[in-house]
């Protein structure tokens, strides 16, 4: 029996470790379009979370962004298997929550097509009732549009948003739902902790006790 509590996950940096893939993808684009520019570690970290268009707009003219995004995606989609891994206990946690009847969703700032590439790679697509990408939304996180859309689909009145970025926690708070931050982001946890999420976790399985306690 489905429960009146939906569990919403960010994708990159939360379920899947795509940090190296993102780094390599940006390096690929810059090698072609700005070959003399060497991205720093800090710049690479700044690319984790924001939409692609926003990141490229910092370095290139607006009229080039579509071409850059297309170049990025072609490389990125092709290299998932080489550079992406799944975080510990993710698959077991999803399986457990699904068996307990919780609706599960992914809310990501990447295109849904790219999201499915990663989910399919690790055979976890089966656990999600909805995967919502930026191509299906007008407003990105931290706007709560995606969360409200998911909750409305399931007719759920309660939910939790789990993510590795401040935008995930802010989206959850803007939707007045529970929030969980992860401790494994390479950007550190200082900014996300400042937003006071309801829980910070060291591995995904730690969400189970919390969810069962509040749902």
C-alpha positions as a Markdown table, in Angstrom:
| # | Residue | x | y | z |
|---|---|---|---|---|
| 1 | Unk | 0.0 | 0.0 | 0.0 |
| 2 | Unk | 1.4 | 3.4 | -1.1 |
| 3 | Unk | 2.1 | 5.8 | 1.8 |
| 4 | Unk | 1.3 | 9.5 | 2.1 |
| 5 | Unk | 5.0 | 10.4 | 2.1 |
| 6 | Unk | 7.1 | 10.7 | -1.0 |
| 7 | Unk | 10.9 | 10.4 | -0.9 |
| 8 | Unk | 12.6 | 12.8 | -3.4 |
| 9 | Unk | 16.2 | 12.4 | -4.4 |
| 10 | Unk | 18.6 | 14.7 | -6.2 |
| 11 | Unk | 20.7 | 12.6 | -8.7 |
| 12 | Unk | 24.2 | 13.8 | -9.3 |
| 13 | Unk | 26.2 | 13.9 | -6.1 |
| 14 | Unk | 23.4 | 12.2 | -4.1 |
| 15 | Unk | 22.6 | 8.9 | -5.7 |
| 16 | Unk | 25.4 | 8.7 | -8.3 |
| 17 | Unk | 28.9 | 10.0 | -8.1 |
| 18 | Unk | 29.2 | 11.9 | -11.3 |
| 19 | Unk | 31.9 | 14.4 | -10.2 |
| 20 | Unk | 34.6 | 13.0 | -12.4 |
| 21 | Unk | 32.2 | 12.7 | -15.4 |
| 22 | Unk | 31.2 | 16.4 | -15.0 |
| 23 | Unk | 34.9 | 17.4 | -14.6 |
| 24 | Unk | 35.9 | 15.5 | -17.8 |
| 25 | Unk | 32.9 | 16.8 | -19.7 |
| 26 | Unk | 33.7 | 20.5 | -18.9 |
| 27 | Unk | 37.4 | 19.8 | -19.8 |
| 28 | Unk | 36.3 | 18.4 | -23.1 |
| 29 | Unk | 34.2 | 21.5 | -24.0 |
| 30 | Unk | 36.9 | 23.9 | -22.9 |
| 31 | Unk | 39.6 | 22.0 | -24.8 |
| 32 | Unk | 37.6 | 22.6 | -28.0 |
| 33 | Unk | 36.2 | 26.1 | -27.5 |
| 34 | Unk | 38.7 | 27.7 | -25.1 |
| 35 | Unk | 41.9 | 25.6 | -25.5 |
| 36 | Unk | 44.3 | 28.0 | -23.7 |
| 37 | Unk | 42.1 | 28.2 | -20.6 |
| 38 | Unk | 42.9 | 25.8 | -17.8 |
| 39 | Unk | 40.0 | 25.2 | -15.3 |
| 40 | Unk | 41.0 | 25.3 | -11.6 |
| 41 | Unk | 39.8 | 22.8 | -9.0 |
| 42 | Unk | 37.6 | 25.6 | -7.5 |
| 43 | Unk | 36.0 | 26.2 | -10.9 |
| 44 | Unk | 35.3 | 22.5 | -11.4 |
| 45 | Unk | 33.6 | 22.4 | -7.9 |
| 46 | Unk | 31.5 | 25.4 | -8.9 |
| 47 | Unk | 30.0 | 23.4 | -11.8 |
| 48 | Unk | 28.5 | 20.8 | -9.4 |
| 49 | Unk | 24.9 | 21.7 | -9.0 |
| 50 | Unk | 24.0 | 24.7 | -11.2 |
| 51 | Unk | 22.4 | 24.2 | -14.7 |
| 52 | Unk | 24.8 | 23.8 | -17.6 |
| 53 | Unk | 23.6 | 27.0 | -19.2 |
| 54 | Unk | 24.4 | 29.1 | -16.1 |
| 55 | Unk | 27.9 | 27.6 | -15.9 |
| 56 | Unk | 28.8 | 28.2 | -19.6 |
| 57 | Unk | 27.3 | 31.7 | -19.5 |
| 58 | Unk | 30.0 | 32.7 | -17.1 |
| 59 | Unk | 32.7 | 32.1 | -19.7 |
| 60 | Unk | 31.1 | 32.4 | -23.2 |
| 61 | Unk | 28.8 | 34.7 | -25.1 |
| 62 | Unk | 25.1 | 33.9 | -24.8 |
| 63 | Unk | 24.7 | 32.9 | -28.4 |
| 64 | Unk | 27.2 | 30.1 | -28.0 |
| 65 | Unk | 25.6 | 28.4 | -25.1 |
| 66 | Unk | 23.3 | 26.0 | -27.0 |
| 67 | Unk | 26.3 | 24.7 | -29.0 |
| 68 | Unk | 28.4 | 24.3 | -25.9 |
| 69 | Unk | 25.6 | 22.4 | -24.1 |
| 70 | Unk | 25.1 | 20.1 | -27.0 |
| 71 | Unk | 28.9 | 19.4 | -27.1 |
| 72 | Unk | 28.9 | 18.7 | -23.4 |
| 73 | Unk | 25.9 | 16.4 | -23.5 |
| 74 | Unk | 27.3 | 14.3 | -26.4 |
| 75 | Unk | 30.5 | 13.6 | -24.5 |
| 76 | Unk | 28.8 | 13.3 | -21.1 |
| 77 | Unk | 26.2 | 10.7 | -22.3 |
| 78 | Unk | 28.8 | 8.7 | -24.0 |
| 79 | Unk | 31.2 | 8.5 | -21.0 |
| 80 | Unk | 28.7 | 7.5 | -18.1 |
| 81 | Unk | 30.0 | 4.0 | -18.0 |
| 82 | Unk | 33.6 | 5.1 | -17.8 |
| 83 | Unk | 33.4 | 7.8 | -15.1 |
| 84 | Unk | 30.2 | 7.3 | -13.0 |
| 85 | Unk | 29.8 | 5.2 | -9.8 |
| 86 | Unk | 27.0 | 4.7 | -7.4 |
| 87 | Unk | 27.3 | 5.7 | -3.7 |
| 88 | Unk | 27.4 | 3.0 | -1.0 |
| 89 | Unk | 24.0 | 1.6 | 0.3 |
| 90 | Unk | 22.0 | 3.6 | -2.3 |
| 91 | Unk | 20.6 | 0.5 | -4.1 |
| 92 | Unk | 19.8 | -1.3 | -0.9 |
| 93 | Unk | 18.0 | 1.7 | 0.5 |
| 94 | Unk | 15.9 | 2.3 | -2.6 |
| 95 | Unk | 14.9 | -1.4 | -2.6 |
| 96 | Unk | 13.9 | -1.3 | 1.1 |
| 97 | Unk | 11.8 | 1.9 | 0.7 |
| 98 | Unk | 10.1 | 0.6 | -2.4 |
| 99 | Unk | 9.2 | -2.6 | -0.7 |
| 100 | Unk | 7.7 | -0.6 | 2.2 |
| 101 | Unk | 5.4 | 1.2 | -0.2 |
| 102 | Unk | 7.0 | 4.7 | -0.3 |
| 103 | Unk | 6.7 | 6.6 | -3.6 |
| 104 | Unk | 10.2 | 7.5 | -4.8 |
| 105 | Unk | 11.2 | 10.3 | -7.2 |
| 106 | Unk | 14.2 | 11.9 | -8.7 |
| 107 | Unk | 14.4 | 15.7 | -9.1 |
| 108 | Unk | 17.4 | 16.8 | -11.1 |
| 109 | Unk | 18.7 | 19.9 | -12.9 |
| 110 | Unk | 19.9 | 17.8 | -15.8 |
| 111 | Unk | 17.8 | 16.6 | -18.7 |
| 112 | Unk | 15.6 | 13.6 | -18.0 |
| 113 | Unk | 17.3 | 11.7 | -20.8 |
| 114 | Unk | 20.7 | 12.0 | -19.2 |
| 115 | Unk | 19.2 | 11.1 | -15.8 |
| 116 | Unk | 17.9 | 7.8 | -17.2 |
| 117 | Unk | 21.3 | 7.0 | -18.6 |
| 118 | Unk | 22.8 | 7.0 | -15.1 |
| 119 | Unk | 19.8 | 5.3 | -13.4 |
| 120 | Unk | 19.8 | 2.6 | -16.1 |
| 121 | Unk | 23.5 | 2.0 | -15.8 |
| 122 | Unk | 23.1 | 0.9 | -12.2 |
| 123 | Unk | 19.7 | -0.8 | -12.6 |
| 124 | Unk | 17.9 | 1.6 | -10.2 |
| 125 | Unk | 15.4 | 3.1 | -12.6 |
| 126 | Unk | 13.0 | 0.4 | -11.5 |
| 127 | Unk | 12.7 | 1.9 | -8.0 |
| 128 | Unk | 11.4 | 5.3 | -9.2 |
| 129 | Unk | 7.9 | 6.2 | -9.9 |
| 130 | Unk | 8.9 | 9.5 | -11.5 |
| 131 | Unk | 12.1 | 11.1 | -12.8 |
| 132 | Unk | 11.7 | 14.8 | -13.2 |
| 133 | Unk | 14.4 | 16.7 | -15.2 |
| 134 | Unk | 14.9 | 20.4 | -16.1 |
| 135 | Unk | 13.2 | 19.8 | -19.5 |
| 136 | Unk | 9.9 | 19.1 | -17.7 |
| 137 | Unk | 10.0 | 22.2 | -15.5 |
| 138 | Unk | 9.8 | 26.0 | -15.8 |
| 139 | Unk | 11.7 | 26.7 | -12.6 |
| 140 | Unk | 14.7 | 24.9 | -11.3 |
| 141 | Unk | 15.7 | 24.3 | -7.6 |
| 142 | Unk | 15.7 | 26.1 | -5.3 |
| 143 | Unk | 12.2 | 26.9 | -6.6 |
| 144 | Unk | 9.8 | 24.3 | -5.2 |
| 145 | Unk | 7.9 | 23.7 | -8.5 |
| 146 | Unk | 9.4 | 20.3 | -9.0 |
| 147 | Unk | 8.6 | 19.1 | -5.5 |
| 148 | Unk | 5.0 | 20.3 | -5.8 |
| 149 | Unk | 4.7 | 18.6 | -9.1 |
| 150 | Unk | 5.9 | 15.3 | -7.6 |
| 151 | Unk | 3.7 | 15.6 | -4.5 |
| 152 | Unk | 0.6 | 16.4 | -6.6 |
| 153 | Unk | 1.3 | 13.4 | -8.8 |
| 154 | Unk | 1.2 | 11.1 | -5.8 |
| 155 | Unk | -1.4 | 13.1 | -3.9 |
| 156 | Unk | 1.0 | 13.1 | -1.0 |
| 157 | Unk | 0.9 | 15.7 | 1.7 |
| 158 | Unk | 4.3 | 15.0 | 3.2 |
| 159 | Unk | 7.7 | 14.5 | 1.6 |
| 160 | Unk | 11.5 | 14.7 | 2.1 |
| 161 | Unk | 14.1 | 16.2 | -0.3 |
| 162 | Unk | 17.5 | 14.6 | -0.2 |
| 163 | Unk | 20.5 | 16.3 | -1.8 |
| 164 | Unk | 24.1 | 17.4 | -1.8 |
| 165 | Unk | 23.6 | 21.1 | -2.8 |
| 166 | Unk | 22.2 | 24.1 | -1.0 |
| 167 | Unk | 19.6 | 24.4 | -3.8 |
| 168 | Unk | 18.2 | 21.0 | -2.8 |
| 169 | Unk | 17.8 | 22.0 | 0.8 |
| 170 | Unk | 16.4 | 25.4 | -0.1 |
| 171 | Unk | 13.9 | 23.8 | -2.5 |
| 172 | Unk | 12.7 | 21.5 | 0.3 |
| 173 | Unk | 12.4 | 24.3 | 2.7 |
| 174 | Unk | 10.5 | 26.5 | 0.1 |
| 175 | Unk | 8.1 | 23.6 | -0.3 |
| 176 | Unk | 7.8 | 23.2 | 3.5 |
| 177 | Unk | 8.9 | 19.6 | 3.6 |
| 178 | Unk | 11.6 | 17.7 | 5.4 |
| 179 | Unk | 15.2 | 18.0 | 4.1 |
| 180 | Unk | 18.3 | 15.7 | 4.3 |
| 181 | Unk | 21.8 | 16.7 | 3.3 |
| 182 | Unk | 24.7 | 14.4 | 2.5 |
| 183 | Unk | 28.2 | 14.6 | 4.0 |
| 184 | Unk | 30.1 | 13.3 | 0.9 |
| 185 | Unk | 30.1 | 16.4 | -1.3 |
| 186 | Unk | 33.6 | 17.4 | -2.4 |
| 187 | Unk | 32.4 | 21.0 | -1.9 |
| 188 | Unk | 32.1 | 20.3 | 1.9 |
| 189 | Unk | 29.1 | 20.7 | 4.1 |
| 190 | Unk | 29.5 | 24.1 | 5.6 |
| 191 | Unk | 27.0 | 25.9 | 3.3 |
| 192 | Unk | 24.4 | 23.1 | 3.4 |
| 193 | Unk | 24.6 | 22.8 | 7.2 |
| 194 | Unk | 24.1 | 26.5 | 7.5 |
| 195 | Unk | 20.6 | 25.9 | 6.1 |
| 196 | Unk | 19.8 | 23.5 | 9.0 |
| 197 | Unk | 18.5 | 20.5 | 7.2 |
| 198 | Unk | 16.5 | 18.1 | 9.3 |
| 199 | Unk | 19.3 | 15.5 | 9.0 |
| 200 | Unk | 22.9 | 15.1 | 7.6 |
| 201 | Unk | 24.0 | 11.6 | 6.6 |
| 202 | Unk | 27.2 | 9.8 | 6.0 |
| 203 | Unk | 25.6 | 7.0 | 3.9 |
| 204 | Unk | 22.2 | 6.7 | 2.2 |
| 205 | Unk | 20.9 | 3.9 | 4.5 |
| 206 | Unk | 20.8 | 6.4 | 7.4 |
| 207 | Unk | 17.6 | 8.0 | 5.8 |
| 208 | Unk | 15.5 | 4.9 | 6.6 |
| 209 | Unk | 15.2 | 5.5 | 10.4 |
| 210 | Unk | 14.4 | 9.1 | 9.8 |
| 211 | Unk | 11.8 | 8.5 | 7.2 |
| 212 | Unk | 10.1 | 5.8 | 9.2 |
| 213 | Unk | 10.0 | 8.1 | 12.2 |
| 214 | Unk | 8.4 | 11.1 | 10.5 |
| 215 | Unk | 6.1 | 9.4 | 7.8 |
